[in-house]
């Protein structure tokens, strides 16, 4: 059983560095794209796509912002 996303399982984390394209924007971790999808605010989306801050820090900011989850309408293609 996998207990943590470290070592050989690090790549399973949403915070793992990778390039992902979602709705015409490029993100540098799945977590950036996920958090971007939680708002329609253009500045928020820009901050998520530029990856100027670590995903954990943006996730922390998300808890203090008025964000919403699109839910079932959200589809990755």
C-alpha positions, 0 to 999 in steps of 0.5 A: 500500500502507498502511504505517501507520495514520496520516493518512487511514488512522488509522481503520483502527487498533484504537486509533482512538477509536470506540464499540463495544458487545460482550457488553453493555458499551460500549468506546471503541476496538476494542482495549479490547473485544479486550483485555477479551475475553482475560479473565474477570476482572471488574476487568479488564473494568471497566478496559477498558470504563471507558477510564480508561487509553489502550489502548496502556497497557492492552495493555502491562498485558495482557502482564504479566497472566495472560490467555487468548484465547477464540479461535474461540468469540469472535464479534462480533455 
